[in-house]
């Protein structure tokens, strides 16, 4: 009997020991090495092989109208669906044919969405851009006077600290002189080169406008027949993959669409609201360059987390050069505005559209911005949210396959997994020491009372 108990105890101890077999780790290491080599090969194929890069660039130029059309259709789809939903209710009372109701609602909804886009572009061109150009022109014209006025203000404010005043004044004077000399010695002598570059730029702009017109036409076809395209895509997916994997792919695409759609449309609406609020408040406070500063703040607010600070720095410099005191007021105002946006307006509009914590948001912005620049900073968060969702589902599937819990809280305080029962084990609290400690504290309190 004792021998059997010893045998069972030994078997249990052996089962609790971690199996340090080296073969699985060699397989994992080999897999990591192969993936790393494949990544390096793809990198050199894209960035070092000129034929591939030129071919890819040519392909993107050819597909540019299609890409623009898909982007426009994706952004206008919520507006079109809004019109279509209300028009169906309206036409249901007057038209008997369901097919005719659907066609009329879709056509008028598409036209309404394009009309909204045209009105937004018209407002930007006719209302904002002339005042924006006027503000920039006035700022360039008055720059020397504003710099000198800023230096005089520094002299009046820091009379007791001549070193600081002279350092700041010399720096601003040198910067202004450098800018003037650069315009005279570098810009003007190379006017011919710049004219050629401008000509090429104009040609590129004309091509872009032409592609945008074609893109608008493409977007109309995409919005009208979007169900047809969705059905064809699903048909291809289930033709290539088994139903189980096809379901996973379709669910992932649906989740990705929800993340991207919620984030992009919400962020654009949030930035527009912040730009309007900024314009109204700056106009009430009679700040200089109101339109210019409001556009900068609204546009940079599209970038998550770092956007408000990126827009606040140049705006503060622009206002401070014209009026240093108003520059300080603007800095206080922008801090309050961004707090309101981050705690009230943003959460109301965006909600938890990405499902990422603050750390992963910053991580996604830094990585996306470092690799792809400003577009990477804007689209890095929803892209990483999709990757995070895929990894979360994959890890959860593997854990459930091993009969382990898939919630994160269960793993925070765990020490290891019981190999025999496949249960999570936690660090046991020694009850004896706890009660002993409590008893000692009680005895100390009693002695203090008696004394």
Beta strands, then each sheet from edge to edge (+ up, - down):
strand 1: 414-417
strand 2: 424-426
sheet 1: 1+ 2-
end
